[in-house]
């Protein structure tokens, strides 16, 4: 993740599968203010592609998608729209 990005909220969705990874991420993001950053931790590999694509379709920005260990990835999202 870029060093100049401050995460405002983090959710751990390990054990969750699509589409719940997107739905739960979206619900948390809806409670956040525009400009805030959400870090989502997933271990379901399809979510690594599906969540960012769906968030971009919703008008949000993807700050980072990356593997953080052998089993888990982070998806960092900046809220751009309500």
N, C-alpha and C positions, 0 to 999 in steps of 0.2 A: 504494500500500500504506500502511496506517496507520503513522504514525511510531513508535508505541509497540510495534510488532511486531518481534521479533528473529528473523531467519531462521537456523535451525540447519543446514540443508542445502539445496543448490540443484542441480537437474538440468536439463540442456539437452536437450530432446527435439525440437529442430527437425529436420525431415526425417522424423519418425515420424508414422504415421497411426493412427487408431482401429482396433482396440481396443488397440494396443500402447502408446499414450500412457497409458491408464489402467493397464494391466498393469505397465508399468515403474515408474510412479509408486507403485502399490500395493506392489511389491516393495521399493522404497527405504523407504517409510513403515513397512513391517513391521520393518525393522532399527532404527527410531528409537524413542525412549522416548515414553510418553504425555506430552502437553504440548508436545512439540517441534514446530517449524514447518518445513514443506518448501515451497520455492518451485520451481515447475515452469515452464519456458519452452517454449512450443509455437508452431508456425507453421501448424498444421493447424486451420483454423477450426472444424470440427465438434468438436474436442477441447475447445474453450472452453466448450461446453455439456455434452458427454458426461463429461468427467473430473470436474467438480464434482458433477454429479448422481450419478454412480457412487460418489464418495467419501462424499457425504451418505448414500447408501443403505447404506454400510459403517459409518456411525456417526461419521464424521470431520466436522470443522467447516471450512467454507470462510471464510477470512479476507478474501480479495480475489480478484477476477478482473478483469483490466484489460489494455488494449492498451498496450504499452510502446514501440512504434514502428509504422511502416506495415505491417510483416509479422508481428510477434510479439506474443504475449500472455503474461501471467504468471497463474498459478493458485497461490494461496498457501493451504496446507492445514495445519490444526493437528490433530495426532494426538490423538484422544479415547479410542479403544478399541484393544485388541489385535486 
